[in-house]
Amino acid sequence: MHRENMDKAINRYSLLFTFPSYKKIVAYLFFQCLATGIIVQLSLSATVTGFGLGICFGGLLFITSLLANQVVSKIVLRNDPILGLRRCTSFSLVSNLVITLFVCIATILSSCFGSSAFWSKIAAIGFFVSISLSFLVFEVLSFKSFPRTLLASVLQPLLFVILILFAYFGFENLQFSLIYIVLAIITAFISVQGFLADQNSVGIKTLRIPSIKLVKAFLVNWTEGAEKPFEEILEQLSEEREISVSLITFKTQDKLKTVIVVPMLHAGPFKNIGSSAIPSLIQSYLEKNLKCIVSVPHGISGHEVDLASQIQNQKFLEQLGKNVKFDVFGTKATPFVTVNLDGATAGCQIFGDCAFVTLTLAPKTMEDLPLELYEAILSEAQKSGLSYAIAVDAHNSIEGPFEVEKAIEPLKKASKTAIELACKTKKTPFEVGVAKVVPSEFSVNEGFGPGGITVTLIKTGNEVTAYVTIDGNNMVSGLREKILSNLYELGITNGEIFTTDTHMVNAVVLNKRGYNPVGEAVSHEKLMEEIKKAATKASENLESAEVSWQRVTVQGVKVIGEQQIDKLSLIVVEGAKRAKKTATLIFPAAGFLLTILLQYFV
């Protein structure tokens, strides 16, 4: 159920959208106001003079809308993190279009029935639709006080519709039309409050947090990159836990050459929230402290161990840095062996008394793997006479749904067989080469974090194994095999491709997943060119090395927890369902009630 709710919540990314530039929006607004002015004046006088007056009236509507948006964004909602001038102008464009549509309908119908009162009532219904949308948008998005939000949502559409009413009826005959508009505002306000109260009840019932508060926190992060509102919620929901981190380091001539860090900590939930950037944060922190290249492939973990905030990230990094100590080094390693059973591929290379195990389901989809799998791998390693095992979830293939229950047993069998096979091979002295590239043209929009691409080469005898780590979230199906094939051309006999599972790339693009896996938005040839560049550089600095491993336990950091993640996902899913049902009941009912009320006024 946890995975199902998360998948449904993630699918909502595709519903997000962005606005055009401010200049484009102003241009659209100009033509919309111009069209409205011409329609209004031609309905009063279908002459050349009427057309000319329409252009002038459209100009007045445009200037009024621009000024109203300036007042709303610069004074009423000053410094609101989401509702700046561009977005306020965008919403006023939508609001104006709704009013204009109903003005056209009112003009056509009133010409048939010959009643100005009828025209006013249709226009009032249009204003109800427009102001309902405005109330909803501004209350959901604005972080300002309720009175300011209320004024901001009413000001521009009210001025727009009053000018239209004045053009039709003049000052003296405006009375009844304004009564209709007041009724529309009251009805819209009540219906929107009812809708929002219903939405908030979902969050309050599930997590004792209003749903709209969660929506605001997400949107201010998505639009402006502000992490504080969402992280404050996550801190409130989080629980303290111990996090294990496995490290395997290689040194040459008393100097550290590279460290592979495998945290049993998840990068998430998205963008810059919580531990989303933790792979590259660990990488840069340890590279600075240890003065060597660091790679951070994905350990066996899921969203239940997302850190809650930047504060927790820093706490984690400081504890990790203080406890990293490599004392005992060995000089021998086995070759890298691979086993494929029932579609699961496990690789194993033993360094000293530690098994380094890689897991993949490629070319089938693989996602986060459960902790029980790591426990089974560690148990098998210890049964085979080893002290420890480090397991990497390669996270390197995605093409469809993932059924974790069906994946566990094949991965257990494959890893058990790989460990047994590796234990039977001879350990020999080895060489290590390492290189890192950070392609400037690959960004988070294309699915790449700042950690770039690291290639670690291990040469045992005549065999060379490549561990390639890409700072991204999963990889398109089939790309792993392409990369390995290209590496073979360089004389590399074995290897595995990892992604870090960084969630820096999540919630930054508008597609179904909310992110691009590695290889979906970039040229495969260009990517492989960068990997081969790093592999070539790593092969050039191959040298005899020693190895050491360590397990660090970071204590007392706050993680969100599986139950809370599931509840957050459930709020998104249930909120969307409730929104559809409630909206189809409340707003048509309110519109019908407004229509009845309007009949009592002549």
C-alpha positions as CSV (number, residue, x, y, z in Angstrom):
1,M,0.0,0.0,0.0
2,H,2.9,2.3,0.8
3,R,4.4,2.0,-2.7
4,E,0.9,2.2,-4.3
5,N,0.1,5.5,-2.6
6,M,3.5,7.0,-3.4
7,D,3.1,6.1,-7.1
8,K,-0.3,7.7,-7.3
9,A,1.0,10.8,-5.5
10,I,4.0,11.1,-7.8
11,N,1.7,10.9,-10.8
12,R,0.2,14.3,-9.7
13,Y,3.5,16.0,-10.9
14,S,2.1,15.9,-14.4
15,L,-0.7,18.2,-13.3
16,L,1.7,21.0,-12.5
17,F,2.2,23.8,-14.9
18,T,4.2,27.0,-15.4
19,F,3.2,30.4,-16.7
20,P,4.7,32.3,-19.7
21,S,7.0,35.3,-19.1
22,Y,5.5,38.5,-17.8
23,K,5.8,40.2,-21.1
24,K,3.9,37.5,-22.9
25,I,1.2,37.5,-20.2
26,V,0.8,41.3,-20.5
27,A,0.5,40.9,-24.3
28,Y,-2.2,38.3,-23.8
29,L,-4.0,40.5,-21.3
30,F,-3.8,43.5,-23.7
31,F,-5.5,41.6,-26.5
32,Q,-8.0,40.0,-24.2
33,C,-9.1,43.4,-22.8
34,L,-9.1,44.9,-26.3
35,A,-11.4,42.1,-27.5
36,T,-13.7,42.6,-24.5
37,G,-13.9,46.3,-25.0
38,I,-14.8,45.9,-28.7
39,I,-17.4,43.2,-27.9
40,V,-19.1,45.3,-25.3
41,Q,-19.2,48.5,-27.4
42,L,-20.3,46.7,-30.6
43,S,-23.2,45.1,-28.6
44,L,-24.3,48.6,-27.7
45,S,-23.7,50.2,-31.1
46,A,-22.6,48.0,-34.1
47,T,-21.0,50.9,-36.0
48,V,-17.6,52.2,-36.8
49,T,-17.9,54.6,-33.9
50,G,-18.8,51.7,-31.7
51,F,-15.7,49.9,-32.8
52,G,-13.5,52.9,-32.1
53,L,-15.1,53.3,-28.6
54,G,-14.5,49.6,-28.1
55,I,-10.8,50.0,-28.7
56,C,-10.7,52.9,-26.2
57,F,-12.8,51.0,-23.7
58,G,-10.5,47.9,-24.1
59,G,-7.5,50.2,-23.4
60,L,-9.2,51.4,-20.2
61,L,-9.9,47.8,-19.1
62,F,-6.2,46.9,-19.8
63,I,-4.8,49.8,-17.8
64,T,-7.2,49.2,-14.9
65,S,-6.2,45.5,-14.8
66,L,-2.5,46.3,-14.9
67,L,-2.8,48.9,-12.1
68,A,-5.0,46.6,-10.0
69,N,-2.4,43.8,-10.4
70,Q,0.4,46.2,-9.4
71,V,-1.5,47.2,-6.2
72,V,-2.3,43.6,-5.4
73,S,1.3,42.3,-5.8
74,K,3.3,45.3,-4.6
75,I,1.0,46.5,-1.7
76,V,-1.7,44.1,-0.7
77,L,0.5,40.9,-1.1
78,R,3.8,42.6,-0.8
79,N,6.7,40.0,-0.6
80,D,4.3,37.1,-0.8
81,P,6.7,34.1,-1.8
82,I,4.4,32.8,-4.5
83,L,2.0,35.5,-5.7
84,G,4.3,38.0,-7.3
85,L,3.3,40.3,-10.2
86,R,3.6,37.7,-13.0
87,R,1.4,35.2,-11.3
88,C,-1.2,37.8,-10.2
89,T,-1.4,39.0,-13.8
90,S,-1.7,35.5,-15.0
91,F,-4.7,34.8,-12.7
92,S,-6.3,38.1,-13.7
93,L,-6.1,37.1,-17.3
94,V,-7.9,33.8,-16.6
95,S,-10.5,35.7,-14.5
96,N,-11.1,38.2,-17.3
97,L,-11.5,35.5,-19.9
98,V,-14.3,33.9,-17.8
99,I,-16.1,37.2,-17.3
100,T,-15.8,38.0,-21.0
101,L,-17.2,34.6,-22.0
102,F,-20.3,35.1,-19.8
103,V,-20.6,38.7,-21.2
104,C,-20.8,37.2,-24.7
105,I,-23.4,34.7,-23.5
106,A,-25.4,37.4,-21.7
107,T,-25.3,39.6,-24.8
108,I,-26.6,36.9,-27.1
109,L,-29.4,35.7,-24.7
110,S,-30.5,39.2,-23.7
111,S,-30.9,40.2,-27.4
112,C,-33.3,37.2,-27.7
113,F,-35.3,38.1,-24.6
114,G,-34.8,41.9,-24.7
115,S,-34.1,42.3,-21.0
116,S,-31.3,44.3,-19.5
117,A,-32.0,42.7,-16.1
118,F,-31.5,39.3,-17.7
119,W,-28.1,40.4,-19.1
120,S,-27.0,41.5,-15.6
121,K,-28.0,38.2,-14.1
122,I,-26.0,36.2,-16.6
123,A,-23.0,38.5,-16.1
124,A,-23.4,38.0,-12.3
125,I,-23.2,34.2,-12.7
126,G,-20.1,34.7,-14.8
127,F,-18.6,36.9,-12.1
128,F,-19.5,34.1,-9.6
129,V,-17.4,31.6,-11.6
130,S,-14.6,34.1,-11.9
131,I,-14.5,35.2,-8.3
132,S,-14.8,31.6,-7.1
133,L,-11.7,30.7,-9.0
134,S,-9.9,33.9,-7.7
135,F,-10.9,33.1,-4.1
136,L,-9.6,29.5,-4.4
137,V,-6.3,30.4,-6.1
138,F,-5.4,33.3,-3.7
139,E,-6.4,31.4,-0.5
140,V,-4.5,28.3,-1.5
141,L,-1.4,30.1,-2.7
142,S,-1.0,33.2,-0.6
143,F,1.0,33.2,2.7
144,K,-0.6,36.5,3.8
145,S,-3.3,37.1,6.3
146,F,-6.9,36.3,5.4
147,P,-8.0,40.0,5.0
148,R,-5.2,40.7,2.6
149,T,-5.9,37.5,0.7
150,L,-9.6,38.4,0.4
151,L,-8.9,41.9,-0.9
152,A,-6.3,40.6,-3.4
153,S,-8.7,38.0,-4.8
154,V,-11.6,40.5,-5.2
155,L,-9.9,43.8,-6.3
156,Q,-9.0,43.2,-10.0
157,P,-12.0,41.1,-11.2
158,L,-14.4,43.5,-9.3
159,L,-13.0,46.6,-11.0
160,F,-13.0,44.8,-14.4
161,V,-16.7,43.8,-14.1
162,I,-17.8,47.2,-12.7
163,L,-16.3,49.0,-15.7
164,I,-18.2,46.6,-18.0
165,L,-21.5,47.2,-16.1
166,F,-20.9,50.9,-16.2
167,A,-20.5,50.8,-20.0
168,Y,-23.8,49.0,-20.3
169,F,-25.9,50.8,-17.8
170,G,-24.2,54.1,-16.9
171,F,-23.9,55.4,-13.3
172,E,-27.6,55.9,-12.6
173,N,-28.7,52.4,-13.6
174,L,-25.9,50.5,-11.9
175,Q,-27.7,49.8,-8.7
176,F,-29.3,46.5,-9.3
177,S,-26.3,45.1,-11.2
178,L,-24.1,45.9,-8.2
179,I,-26.5,44.0,-6.0
180,Y,-26.2,41.0,-8.3
181,I,-22.4,41.3,-8.0
182,V,-22.5,41.4,-4.2
183,L,-24.7,38.3,-4.2
184,A,-22.2,36.6,-6.5
185,I,-19.3,37.5,-4.2
186,I,-21.1,36.2,-1.1
187,T,-22.1,33.0,-2.8
188,A,-18.6,32.4,-4.2
189,F,-17.0,33.1,-0.8
190,I,-19.2,30.6,1.0
191,S,-18.8,27.9,-1.6
192,V,-15.0,28.2,-1.7
193,Q,-14.8,28.2,2.2
194,G,-16.9,25.0,2.1
195,F,-14.6,23.4,-0.5
196,L,-11.4,24.3,1.4
197,A,-12.8,23.1,4.7
198,D,-13.6,19.8,3.1
199,Q,-10.1,19.5,1.7
200,N,-8.5,20.5,5.0
201,S,-10.4,17.7,6.8
202,V,-8.4,15.1,4.8
203,G,-5.1,16.3,6.2
204,I,-6.4,17.0,9.7
205,K,-7.9,13.5,9.9
206,T,-4.7,11.8,8.6
207,L,-1.9,13.9,10.1
208,R,-3.6,16.7,12.1
209,I,-2.3,19.1,9.5
210,P,-4.7,21.0,7.1
211,S,-4.2,19.8,3.6
212,I,-4.0,23.3,2.2
213,K,-1.0,24.0,4.5
214,L,0.7,21.0,2.8
215,V,-0.2,22.3,-0.6
216,K,1.2,25.7,0.1
217,A,4.4,24.3,1.5
218,F,4.9,22.1,-1.6
219,L,4.1,24.9,-4.1
220,V,6.3,27.5,-2.5
221,N,9.1,25.0,-2.8
222,W,8.3,24.0,-6.3
223,T,7.9,27.6,-7.5
224,E,10.5,29.4,-5.4
225,G,12.8,26.7,-4.0
226,A,11.9,27.7,-0.4
227,E,12.3,24.5,1.7
228,K,11.5,25.9,5.2
229,P,7.6,25.6,5.2
230,F,7.7,22.0,4.0
231,E,10.6,21.0,6.3
232,E,8.8,22.5,9.3
233,I,6.0,20.0,8.6
234,L,8.4,17.1,8.1
235,E,10.2,18.0,11.4
236,Q,6.9,17.9,13.1
237,L,6.1,14.4,11.7
238,S,9.6,12.9,12.1
239,E,11.1,10.4,14.5
240,E,14.7,9.8,15.6
241,R,16.6,6.8,14.2
242,E,20.0,5.4,13.8
243,I,21.5,5.3,10.3
244,S,24.2,2.9,9.2
245,V,26.8,4.0,6.6
246,S,29.2,1.5,5.0
247,L,32.5,2.8,3.6
248,I,35.2,1.1,1.6
249,T,38.4,3.0,1.0
250,F,41.5,2.5,-1.1
251,K,44.9,4.0,-0.4
252,T,48.1,4.1,-2.3
253,Q,51.5,4.9,-0.6
254,D,49.8,6.2,2.6
255,K,47.5,8.5,0.7
256,L,43.8,7.9,0.3
257,K,42.9,7.5,-3.3
258,T,39.1,7.0,-3.2
259,V,36.2,6.1,-0.9
260,I,33.0,4.4,-1.9
261,V,30.2,5.4,0.6
262,V,27.0,3.3,0.8
263,P,24.5,4.9,3.2
264,M,21.5,3.1,4.3
265,L,19.8,6.4,4.1
266,H,17.4,7.5,1.4
267,A,17.7,10.6,-0.8
268,G,14.3,12.3,-0.6
269,P,11.5,13.2,-0.7
270,F,12.1,15.7,-3.6
271,K,14.1,18.7,-4.9
272,N,15.9,20.4,-2.0
273,I,13.6,19.1,0.7
274,G,15.0,16.9,3.5
275,S,17.8,14.5,2.3
276,S,17.1,14.8,-1.4
277,A,20.6,16.0,-2.1
278,I,22.3,13.8,0.4
279,P,24.5,11.8,-2.0
280,S,26.2,14.9,-3.4
281,L,26.3,16.4,0.1
282,I,28.1,13.3,1.4
283,Q,30.4,13.4,-1.6
284,S,31.4,17.0,-1.3
285,Y,31.7,16.9,2.5
286,L,34.0,13.8,2.5
287,E,36.0,14.9,-0.5
288,K,36.9,18.1,1.3
289,N,37.8,16.3,4.6
290,L,39.5,13.2,3.1
291,K,41.1,14.9,0.1
292,C,40.2,12.2,-2.3
293,I,37.5,11.3,-4.9
294,V,34.3,10.0,-3.2
295,S,31.4,8.1,-4.8
296,V,28.0,7.5,-3.1
297,P,26.0,4.7,-4.8
298,H,22.5,3.9,-3.5
299,G,22.3,1.7,-0.4
300,I,19.4,-0.6,0.3
301,S,16.8,1.9,1.7
302,G,13.5,3.6,0.9
303,H,11.6,6.8,1.7
304,E,11.1,5.7,5.3
305,V,14.6,6.9,6.0
306,D,14.4,10.3,4.3
307,L,16.0,12.9,6.6
308,A,13.5,15.6,7.6
309,S,15.4,18.8,7.0
310,Q,18.6,20.6,6.2
311,I,19.3,20.7,9.9
312,Q,19.2,16.9,10.0
313,N,21.5,16.7,6.9
314,Q,24.1,18.8,8.7
315,K,23.8,16.8,11.8
316,F,24.2,13.6,9.8
317,L,27.3,14.9,7.9
318,E,29.0,16.1,11.0
319,Q,28.6,12.8,12.8
320,L,29.7,10.9,9.8
321,G,32.8,13.0,9.3
322,K,33.8,12.7,13.0
323,N,33.6,8.9,12.9
324,V,35.3,8.0,9.7
325,K,38.5,6.3,10.6
326,F,40.4,3.7,8.5
327,D,42.9,1.8,10.6
328,V,43.3,-1.7,9.2
329,F,44.2,-2.1,5.6
330,G,44.4,-5.3,3.5
331,T,46.3,-5.9,0.3
332,K,44.2,-8.5,-1.5
333,A,40.9,-8.8,-3.4
334,T,39.1,-11.3,-5.5
335,P,38.0,-10.7,-9.1
336,F,34.5,-9.5,-9.6
337,V,32.0,-12.3,-10.2
338,T,28.4,-12.0,-11.4
339,V,25.4,-14.3,-11.2
340,N,22.1,-14.0,-12.9
341,L,19.1,-16.0,-11.6
342,D,15.5,-15.5,-12.6
343,G,16.2,-12.0,-14.0
344,A,18.2,-10.8,-10.9
345,T,21.8,-10.0,-11.3
346,A,24.2,-9.9,-8.3
347,G,27.9,-9.1,-8.5
348,C,30.4,-9.7,-5.7
349,Q,34.0,-8.7,-5.1
350,I,35.7,-9.5,-1.8
351,F,38.1,-7.0,-0.3
352,G,39.9,-8.5,2.7
353,D,37.1,-9.9,4.8
354,C,34.3,-7.7,3.3
355,A,32.0,-8.6,0.4
356,F,31.1,-5.8,-1.9
357,V,27.8,-6.9,-3.5
358,T,26.0,-5.2,-6.3
359,L,22.3,-5.8,-7.2
360,T,20.3,-5.1,-10.3
361,L,17.2,-6.3,-12.1
362,A,18.2,-4.6,-15.4
363,P,16.8,-4.4,-18.0
364,K,13.6,-4.8,-15.9
365,T,12.5,-2.0,-13.6
366,M,14.1,-1.8,-10.1
367,E,13.2,0.7,-7.4
368,D,14.0,0.9,-3.7
369,L,14.7,-2.4,-2.0
370,P,13.7,-3.4,1.6
371,L,16.1,-3.6,4.5
372,E,15.3,-7.3,4.9
373,L,17.3,-8.0,1.7
374,Y,20.4,-6.4,3.1
375,E,20.1,-8.4,6.3
376,A,19.9,-11.6,4.3
377,I,23.0,-10.6,2.3
378,L,25.0,-9.8,5.5
379,S,23.9,-13.1,7.0
380,E,25.1,-15.1,3.9
381,A,28.4,-13.2,3.9
382,Q,29.0,-14.1,7.6
383,K,28.0,-17.7,7.0
384,S,30.7,-17.8,4.3
385,G,33.4,-16.7,6.9
386,L,33.4,-13.0,6.0
387,S,33.1,-10.2,8.6
388,Y,30.9,-7.8,6.7
389,A,29.0,-7.1,3.5
390,I,28.3,-3.9,1.7
391,A,25.3,-4.0,-0.6
392,V,24.6,-1.6,-3.4
393,D,21.2,-1.2,-5.0
394,A,22.4,-0.3,-8.5
395,H,19.1,1.5,-9.2
396,N,19.9,1.4,-12.9
397,S,16.8,0.5,-14.9
398,I,13.3,1.8,-15.1
399,E,10.7,1.2,-17.7
400,G,7.4,0.4,-15.9
401,P,5.9,-0.7,-12.6
402,F,8.0,-2.4,-10.0
403,E,6.8,-5.4,-7.9
404,V,9.2,-5.5,-5.0
405,E,7.8,-8.7,-3.5
406,K,8.6,-10.6,-6.7
407,A,12.1,-9.2,-6.8
408,I,13.3,-10.1,-3.3
409,E,13.7,-13.9,-3.6
410,P,15.6,-13.8,-6.9
411,L,17.9,-11.1,-5.6
412,K,18.5,-13.1,-2.4
413,K,19.4,-16.3,-4.4
414,A,21.6,-14.4,-6.8
415,S,23.5,-12.6,-4.1
416,K,24.0,-15.8,-2.1
417,T,25.4,-17.6,-5.1
418,A,27.6,-14.6,-6.0
419,I,29.1,-14.5,-2.5
420,E,29.7,-18.2,-2.4
421,L,31.4,-18.1,-5.9
422,A,33.6,-15.1,-4.9
423,C,34.7,-16.9,-1.8
424,K,36.0,-19.7,-3.9
425,T,38.1,-17.5,-6.1
426,K,41.7,-16.6,-5.2
427,K,42.6,-13.3,-3.6
428,T,45.5,-11.4,-5.1
429,P,47.1,-8.0,-4.8
430,F,45.2,-5.4,-6.8
431,E,45.4,-1.9,-8.4
432,V,43.0,1.0,-8.2
433,G,42.3,3.9,-10.6
434,V,39.7,6.6,-10.2
435,A,38.4,9.6,-12.0
436,K,35.5,12.0,-11.8
437,V,33.8,14.2,-14.4
438,V,31.0,16.7,-13.9
439,P,29.6,17.5,-17.4
440,S,28.5,21.2,-17.4
441,E,25.7,20.6,-19.9
442,F,24.0,18.0,-17.7
443,S,21.7,19.6,-15.1
444,V,18.9,18.6,-12.7
445,N,16.4,19.2,-15.5
446,E,18.1,16.4,-17.5
447,G,18.2,14.2,-14.4
448,F,21.8,14.8,-13.1
449,G,22.9,16.1,-9.7
450,P,26.1,18.0,-9.0
451,G,28.0,14.9,-8.0
452,G,28.7,14.1,-11.7
453,I,30.1,10.7,-12.8
454,T,32.8,8.8,-10.9
455,V,34.6,5.7,-12.3
456,T,36.5,3.4,-9.9
457,L,38.6,0.7,-11.6
458,I,39.8,-2.4,-9.7
459,K,42.5,-4.5,-11.5
460,T,43.0,-8.0,-10.2
461,G,45.4,-10.0,-12.3
462,N,44.4,-9.4,-15.9
463,E,40.8,-8.5,-15.1
464,V,39.6,-4.9,-14.7
465,T,36.3,-4.1,-13.0
466,A,34.6,-0.7,-13.3
467,Y,32.2,0.7,-10.8
468,V,30.5,3.7,-12.4
469,T,28.4,6.0,-10.2
470,I,26.2,8.6,-11.7
471,D,24.5,11.2,-9.6
472,G,21.0,10.7,-10.9
473,N,17.7,9.0,-10.0
474,N,17.6,5.6,-11.8
475,M,18.3,5.0,-15.5
476,V,16.3,4.3,-18.6
477,S,16.1,0.6,-19.4
478,G,18.9,-0.7,-21.7
479,L,21.3,2.1,-21.1
480,R,23.3,0.1,-18.5
481,E,24.0,-2.5,-21.0
482,K,25.1,0.1,-23.6
483,I,27.5,1.6,-21.1
484,L,29.1,-1.7,-20.1
485,S,29.5,-2.6,-23.8
486,N,31.3,0.6,-24.4
487,L,33.6,0.0,-21.4
488,Y,34.5,-3.4,-22.7
489,E,36.0,-1.7,-25.7
490,L,38.4,0.0,-23.4
491,G,39.6,-3.4,-22.1
492,I,37.4,-3.3,-19.0
493,T,36.2,-6.9,-18.4
494,N,33.5,-6.5,-15.7
495,G,31.6,-3.8,-14.0
496,E,28.3,-2.3,-12.8
497,I,26.6,1.0,-13.3
498,F,25.1,2.7,-10.3
499,T,23.0,5.8,-9.8
500,T,22.9,7.6,-6.5
501,D,19.1,7.9,-6.4
502,T,19.4,11.6,-5.8
503,H,16.0,13.3,-5.5
504,M,17.4,16.7,-6.3
505,V,16.1,16.0,-9.8
506,N,12.6,15.2,-8.6
507,A,9.7,17.8,-8.9
508,V,11.7,20.0,-11.3
509,V,10.2,18.9,-14.6
510,L,6.5,18.5,-15.6
511,N,6.1,14.9,-16.6
512,K,4.4,11.9,-15.1
513,R,7.3,10.9,-12.8
514,G,8.3,14.5,-12.0
515,Y,11.9,13.8,-13.0
516,N,14.0,12.5,-15.8
517,P,15.9,9.2,-15.2
518,V,19.5,9.2,-16.5
519,G,19.4,8.9,-20.2
520,E,15.9,10.0,-20.8
521,A,16.7,13.7,-21.6
522,V,20.3,13.5,-22.8
523,S,22.1,11.9,-25.7
524,H,23.3,8.4,-24.8
525,E,26.3,9.0,-27.0
526,K,27.3,12.1,-25.1
527,L,26.8,10.4,-21.8
528,M,28.9,7.4,-22.8
529,E,31.5,9.8,-24.1
530,E,31.8,11.4,-20.7
531,I,31.9,8.0,-18.9
532,K,34.6,6.7,-21.3
533,K,36.6,9.9,-20.7
534,A,36.5,9.3,-16.9
535,A,37.3,5.5,-17.4
536,T,40.3,6.4,-19.6
537,K,41.6,8.8,-17.0
538,A,41.1,6.2,-14.2
539,S,43.0,3.6,-16.2
540,E,45.9,6.0,-16.6
541,N,46.3,6.3,-12.8
542,L,46.0,2.6,-11.9
543,E,48.4,1.8,-9.1
544,S,48.9,-0.8,-6.4
545,A,46.5,-0.2,-3.5
546,E,45.4,-1.3,-0.1
547,V,41.8,-1.5,1.1
548,S,39.9,-0.9,4.3
549,W,36.2,-1.0,5.2
550,Q,34.2,0.6,8.0
551,R,30.7,0.8,9.3
552,V,29.6,4.1,10.9
553,T,26.4,4.4,12.9
554,V,24.9,7.9,12.9
555,Q,22.6,8.4,15.9
556,G,19.7,10.6,16.7
557,V,18.9,12.0,13.3
558,K,15.2,12.7,12.5
559,V,13.7,10.7,9.6
560,I,10.2,11.0,8.3
561,G,9.3,7.3,8.7
562,E,7.4,4.9,6.4
563,Q,4.1,5.4,8.1
564,Q,4.3,9.2,7.8
565,I,5.4,9.1,4.2
566,D,2.5,6.8,3.4
567,K,0.1,9.2,5.1
568,L,1.5,12.2,3.2
569,S,1.0,10.3,0.0
570,L,-2.5,9.3,1.1
571,I,-3.4,12.9,1.7
572,V,-2.4,13.7,-1.9
573,V,-4.4,10.8,-3.3
574,E,-7.5,11.2,-1.2
575,G,-7.4,15.0,-1.5
576,A,-7.5,14.7,-5.2
577,K,-10.5,12.3,-5.1
578,R,-12.4,14.5,-2.6
579,A,-11.6,17.6,-4.6
580,K,-13.3,16.2,-7.7
581,K,-16.4,15.0,-5.8
582,T,-16.7,18.1,-3.6
583,A,-16.2,20.6,-6.5
584,T,-18.9,18.9,-8.6
585,L,-21.3,19.2,-5.7
586,I,-20.5,22.5,-4.1
587,F,-20.0,24.9,-7.0
588,P,-22.9,23.8,-9.2
589,A,-25.1,23.9,-6.2
590,A,-23.9,27.4,-5.3
591,G,-24.4,28.5,-8.9
592,F,-27.9,27.2,-8.8
593,L,-28.6,29.0,-5.5
594,L,-27.3,32.2,-6.9
595,T,-29.5,31.9,-9.9
596,I,-32.6,31.5,-7.7
597,L,-31.5,34.5,-5.5
598,L,-31.1,36.6,-8.6
599,Q,-34.8,36.0,-9.6
600,Y,-35.9,37.9,-6.5
601,F,-34.4,41.1,-7.9
602,V,-35.8,43.0,-10.8
